[in-house]
Amino acid sequence: MAQGAVAEVEAYADDTEVESWYDGEVSQILLQPGELAPQGFPVVTVVDMNDAWAVFNVREDLLSQINKGAEFKADIPALKLKSVPFKVNYVGVMGDFATWRATDARKGFDMRTFEVEARPVKPIKGLRAGMSVFVTLSHAGSDDA
């Protein structure tokens, strides 16, 4: 019985150190020293700084300009960068809660919102999670883009 208890403690001690399987940067510490973590609970968040992307919410009437595989230019104000090339790698509809506006109340048609994920064509030095990335899309006959 004592050997079983010792083996259990040794197993717990072996789990006190965790290594990330990729090179990254700790962005958030979820537990402090001395706190117990249940099995499978994340202790820290590690961000791979070489795997950056931007997420945009795009109304469906502007979606024809943003297809999967398309490239576009964007501005990153925090880095004072203009016309940075990005490439779209994902386009998917968002939930019903993400409706922009009703287009015609008589027809019951609501403008849907799509999530667009795009990655920089070339790595951008200094790009960090949470930075704003601006894209201007034109909509014929409308002031809001």
C-alpha positions as CSV (number, residue, x, y, z in Angstrom):
1,M,0.0,0.0,0.0
2,A,2.9,2.4,0.9
3,Q,4.6,1.6,-2.5
4,G,1.4,2.5,-4.3
5,A,1.2,5.8,-2.5
6,V,4.9,6.6,-3.3
7,A,4.3,5.7,-7.0
8,E,1.3,8.0,-7.1
9,V,3.3,10.9,-5.6
10,E,6.2,10.3,-8.0
11,A,3.7,10.3,-10.9
12,Y,2.4,13.7,-9.7
13,A,5.9,15.0,-9.3
14,D,6.7,14.0,-12.9
15,D,3.8,16.1,-14.1
16,T,4.9,19.3,-12.4
17,E,7.0,20.2,-15.4
18,V,5.4,20.7,-18.8
19,E,7.2,21.4,-22.1
20,S,5.6,23.0,-25.2
21,W,6.0,21.0,-28.4
22,Y,6.7,24.2,-30.4
23,D,8.8,27.3,-29.9
24,G,6.5,30.1,-28.7
25,E,5.9,32.8,-26.2
26,V,3.8,32.6,-23.0
27,S,0.9,35.0,-23.4
28,Q,-1.2,34.1,-20.4
29,I,-0.6,32.3,-17.1
30,L,-3.8,30.8,-15.8
31,L,-2.6,29.4,-12.5
32,Q,-0.1,30.7,-10.0
33,P,2.6,28.8,-8.0
34,G,1.0,26.6,-5.4
35,E,-2.4,26.3,-7.1
36,L,-3.6,22.8,-8.0
37,A,-4.7,22.1,-11.6
38,P,-7.0,19.3,-12.5
39,Q,-5.8,16.9,-15.1
40,G,-6.2,18.4,-18.6
41,F,-6.6,22.0,-17.3
42,P,-4.5,24.5,-19.2
43,V,-1.9,26.1,-17.0
44,V,-0.4,28.6,-19.5
45,T,-1.2,29.8,-23.0
46,V,1.7,29.6,-25.4
47,V,1.5,31.5,-28.7
48,D,3.5,30.5,-31.8
49,M,4.6,34.0,-32.9
50,N,5.5,32.6,-36.4
51,D,1.8,31.5,-37.0
52,A,-0.1,34.8,-37.3
53,W,-3.4,35.5,-38.9
54,A,-6.2,38.1,-38.9
55,V,-9.9,37.5,-38.5
56,F,-12.5,39.7,-40.1
57,N,-16.3,39.8,-39.9
58,V,-17.6,40.6,-43.3
59,R,-21.2,41.2,-44.4
60,E,-22.3,38.9,-47.2
61,D,-22.9,41.7,-49.7
62,L,-19.1,42.4,-49.5
63,L,-18.1,38.7,-49.6
64,S,-17.6,38.6,-53.4
65,Q,-14.4,40.6,-52.9
66,I,-13.0,38.1,-50.3
67,N,-12.9,34.5,-51.6
68,K,-10.7,31.7,-50.3
69,G,-7.3,32.0,-51.8
70,A,-7.8,35.7,-52.7
71,E,-5.1,38.2,-51.7
72,F,-5.7,41.8,-50.5
73,K,-3.9,44.6,-48.8
74,A,-4.3,45.7,-45.2
75,D,-3.0,48.3,-42.9
76,I,-1.5,47.6,-39.4
77,P,-1.5,50.9,-37.5
78,A,0.4,49.6,-34.5
79,L,3.4,48.8,-36.7
80,K,2.8,51.8,-39.0
81,L,2.5,49.4,-42.0
82,K,0.4,50.1,-45.0
83,S,-0.7,47.8,-47.9
84,V,0.5,44.6,-46.3
85,P,-0.5,41.6,-48.4
86,F,-2.7,39.0,-46.8
87,K,-4.1,35.8,-48.3
88,V,-7.6,34.4,-47.3
89,N,-7.4,30.8,-46.1
90,Y,-10.9,30.4,-44.5
91,V,-14.4,31.7,-45.0
92,G,-17.3,30.5,-43.0
93,V,-20.8,31.8,-41.9
94,M,-21.2,33.0,-38.4
95,G,-24.1,32.1,-36.1
96,D,-27.6,33.6,-36.5
97,F,-26.8,36.0,-33.7
98,A,-24.2,37.7,-35.9
99,T,-26.7,39.3,-38.3
100,W,-25.8,42.8,-39.5
101,R,-29.2,44.1,-40.5
102,A,-32.5,43.3,-42.1
103,T,-32.4,44.1,-45.9
104,D,-36.1,44.1,-46.5
105,A,-38.6,43.6,-43.7
106,R,-41.3,42.4,-46.1
107,K,-39.2,39.6,-47.5
108,G,-37.7,38.5,-44.1
109,F,-34.2,38.5,-45.4
110,D,-31.3,39.4,-43.1
111,M,-27.8,40.2,-44.1
112,R,-25.5,37.4,-42.7
113,T,-22.0,37.9,-41.4
114,F,-19.1,35.7,-42.4
115,E,-15.9,35.1,-40.6
116,V,-12.8,35.5,-42.8
117,E,-9.4,34.3,-41.7
118,A,-6.4,35.6,-43.6
119,R,-2.7,35.1,-43.1
120,P,0.1,37.5,-44.1
121,V,1.8,36.5,-47.3
122,K,5.2,37.1,-45.7
123,P,6.0,37.0,-42.0
124,I,5.5,40.4,-40.3
125,K,8.1,41.3,-37.6
126,G,6.5,42.6,-34.5
127,L,2.9,41.4,-35.3
128,R,1.2,40.4,-32.1
129,A,-2.1,38.9,-31.1
130,G,-4.8,41.5,-30.6
131,M,-3.4,44.1,-33.0
132,S,-5.8,45.8,-35.3
133,V,-5.7,45.1,-39.1
134,F,-7.7,47.3,-41.3
135,V,-9.1,46.4,-44.8
136,T,-11.2,48.7,-46.9
137,L,-13.8,47.0,-49.1
138,S,-16.0,49.0,-51.5
139,H,-19.7,48.4,-51.9
140,A,-21.3,49.9,-54.9
141,G,-24.1,52.4,-54.0
142,S,-23.3,52.3,-50.2
143,D,-21.4,54.5,-47.8
144,D,-20.6,51.7,-45.4
145,A,-17.8,49.4,-46.1
